[in-house]
Amino acid sequence: MVHAFLYGFILALGLIIPLGVQNVFVFNQGACQRHFIYALPSVLTASLCDTFLIVIAVLGVSVVVLTIAWLKNIIFLIGFCFLLYMGWITWKNSPKNLQDNAKPYSAKRQIIFAASVSLLNPHALFDTVSVIGTNSLHFLGKERIIYTLACISISWLWFLGLAVAGHFLHRLDKSGLTIRIINKLSAFIIWGVAVYIAMQLFYE
């Protein structure tokens, strides 16, 4: 049981740490909101979407869907366009100073964007299927459940931690320079993933 938990915990942590659309969005919401509690719609939505993807990956449902060539290509194409857009949004985004009167994202808008960056990113989807889903085959019965719960727990803890980190980093650096630099780097990474997806579409 302990082995299954640690295996899932470390594996999921390795997948979620790299900068990506989800991480950048949740981090920015923590920075832009007056208090990180107001970023909870983003945190909860991203966590629930990850939970959904992990569960269908472990159950093998997503593998079946992705074996359908035309559906897979549509997912890739939508994901490519979406990542180009999100890269541009991330590049332009700069957290407002806490003294500004700029209105932060509403809960509804946070939920829509968080769901989009979680479910329309084919790179994250295939990571979940190919890594978490495939590695779940090492376990059976209760051990697979423990493995799955470990992967899910990482998402919930990580996104909450990102929102808190974004909030306190903005408090420490009210100029927003650090977060702007992070956003620029993240935009390049997001566009890099988009190019990778385009290459896969081209070669297939």
C-alpha positions in Angstrom: 0.0 0.0 0.0 2.8 2.4 1.0 4.7 1.6 -2.2 1.6 2.3 -4.4 1.0 5.6 -2.6 4.6 6.8 -2.9 4.8 5.6 -6.5 1.7 7.6 -7.5 2.7 10.6 -5.4 6.2 11.0 -6.9 5.0 10.2 -10.5 2.3 12.8 -10.4 4.6 15.3 -8.8 7.1 14.9 -11.6 4.3 15.5 -14.2 2.8 18.5 -12.6 5.8 20.6 -11.5 6.9 21.8 -15.0 5.5 25.2 -16.1 2.4 24.8 -18.1 -0.9 26.5 -18.9 -2.7 25.2 -15.8 0.1 26.1 -13.4 0.5 29.6 -14.9 -3.2 30.3 -14.8 -3.7 29.2 -11.2 -0.6 31.0 -10.1 -1.7 34.2 -11.7 -5.1 34.0 -10.1 -3.5 33.8 -6.7 -1.4 36.8 -7.6 -4.2 38.9 -9.1 -6.9 38.3 -6.5 -7.1 40.5 -3.4 -6.8 37.3 -1.3 -5.8 33.8 -2.4 -9.1 32.5 -1.1 -10.8 34.4 -4.0 -8.7 32.2 -6.3 -10.3 29.0 -5.0 -12.7 28.7 -8.0 -9.5 28.3 -10.2 -8.0 25.9 -7.7 -11.1 23.7 -7.3 -11.8 23.6 -11.1 -8.3 22.7 -12.1 -8.1 20.0 -9.3 -11.5 18.5 -10.3 -10.5 18.4 -14.0 -7.3 16.7 -13.1 -9.2 14.2 -10.9 -11.5 13.5 -13.8 -8.6 12.9 -16.2 -6.7 10.7 -13.8 -9.7 8.6 -13.1 -10.6 8.0 -16.8 -6.9 7.3 -17.5 -6.7 4.7 -14.8 -10.0 3.1 -15.9 -8.7 3.0 -19.5 -11.5 5.0 -21.0 -9.3 7.7 -22.4 -7.0 5.2 -24.1 -10.0 3.8 -26.0 -11.0 7.4 -27.1 -7.5 8.2 -28.3 -7.3 5.1 -30.5 -9.9 6.7 -32.8 -7.6 8.5 -35.3 -10.0 11.2 -36.5 -11.0 12.1 -32.9 -7.4 12.2 -31.8 -6.6 14.6 -34.7 -9.5 16.9 -33.8 -8.3 17.0 -30.2 -4.8 17.8 -31.4 -6.0 20.6 -33.7 -8.2 22.2 -31.1 -5.4 21.9 -28.6 -2.9 23.5 -31.0 -5.2 26.6 -31.6 -6.0 26.8 -27.9 -2.3 26.8 -26.8 -1.4 29.5 -29.3 -4.2 31.6 -27.8 -3.2 30.9 -24.2 0.4 31.6 -25.0 -0.6 35.0 -26.2 -2.8 35.7 -23.2 0.0 34.6 -20.9 2.6 36.8 -22.7 0.4 39.9 -22.4 -0.8 39.2 -18.8 0.7 41.2 -16.0 -0.7 41.2 -12.5 -2.1 44.6 -11.5 -0.7 46.3 -8.5 -2.6 45.7 -5.4 -3.5 49.4 -5.3 -5.1 49.3 -8.7 -8.9 49.3 -9.0 -8.8 46.8 -11.8 -11.4 44.1 -11.4 -10.0 40.6 -11.1 -11.5 37.5 -12.7 -15.0 36.6 -11.4 -15.6 33.1 -10.0 -17.5 32.2 -13.2 -14.7 33.4 -15.5 -12.1 31.6 -13.4 -14.1 28.3 -13.7 -14.4 28.6 -17.5 -10.7 29.4 -18.0 -9.5 26.8 -15.5 -11.6 24.1 -17.2 -10.4 25.2 -20.6 -6.7 25.1 -19.7 -7.2 21.7 -18.0 -9.2 19.9 -20.6 -8.2 21.5 -23.9 -4.5 20.9 -23.5 -3.7 17.7 -25.4 -0.2 17.6 -24.0 -1.5 17.3 -20.5 -4.1 14.8 -21.6 -1.6 12.5 -23.2 0.7 12.8 -20.3 -2.1 11.7 -18.0 -3.0 8.8 -20.3 0.4 7.6 -21.3 2.1 8.0 -17.9 -0.4 7.8 -15.1 -2.8 5.5 -16.9 -0.1 3.1 -18.1 1.7 3.0 -14.7 -1.6 2.2 -13.0 -1.3 -1.3 -14.6 1.5 -2.1 -12.1 -1.2 -2.3 -9.4 -4.4 -4.2 -8.8 -7.4 -3.8 -6.5 -6.8 -1.7 -3.4 -3.3 -0.8 -4.5 -4.5 0.8 -7.7 -7.0 2.8 -5.7 -4.3 4.0 -3.4 -2.1 4.8 -6.4 -5.0 6.8 -8.0 -5.7 8.7 -4.8 -2.0 9.6 -4.4 -2.0 11.1 -8.0 -5.2 13.0 -7.3 -3.9 14.4 -3.9 -0.9 15.9 -5.7 -3.1 17.9 -8.0 -5.2 19.3 -5.1 -2.2 20.2 -2.9 -0.2 21.6 -5.9 -2.8 24.0 -7.2 -3.7 25.2 -3.7 0.0 25.8 -3.1 0.4 27.7 -6.4 -2.4 30.1 -5.6 -0.9 30.8 -2.2 2.6 31.2 -3.7 1.3 33.6 -6.3 -0.5 35.7 -3.7 2.5 36.0 -1.4 5.0 36.6 -4.2 2.8 39.5 -5.5 2.7 40.8 -1.9 6.5 40.7 -1.7 7.0 42.1 -5.2 4.2 44.6 -5.8 5.8 45.8 -9.0 4.8 42.5 -10.6 8.2 42.2 -12.3 8.9 38.6 -11.1 5.5 37.4 -12.2 5.8 39.1 -15.6 9.1 37.3 -16.2 7.5 34.0 -15.2 4.7 34.7 -17.6 7.1 35.5 -20.5 9.0 32.2 -19.9 5.7 30.3 -19.6 4.4 31.7 -22.9 7.4 30.4 -24.7 6.9 27.0 -23.1 3.3 27.0 -24.1 4.1 27.9 -27.7 6.8 25.2 -27.7 4.1 22.6 -26.7 1.9 24.0 -29.5 4.7 23.5 -32.1 5.3 20.0 -30.8 1.6 19.2 -31.3 1.6 20.7 -34.8 4.6 18.5 -35.7 2.7 15.4 -34.5 -0.3 16.4 -36.6 1.9 17.0 -39.6 3.8 13.6 -39.4 0.6 11.7 -38.8 
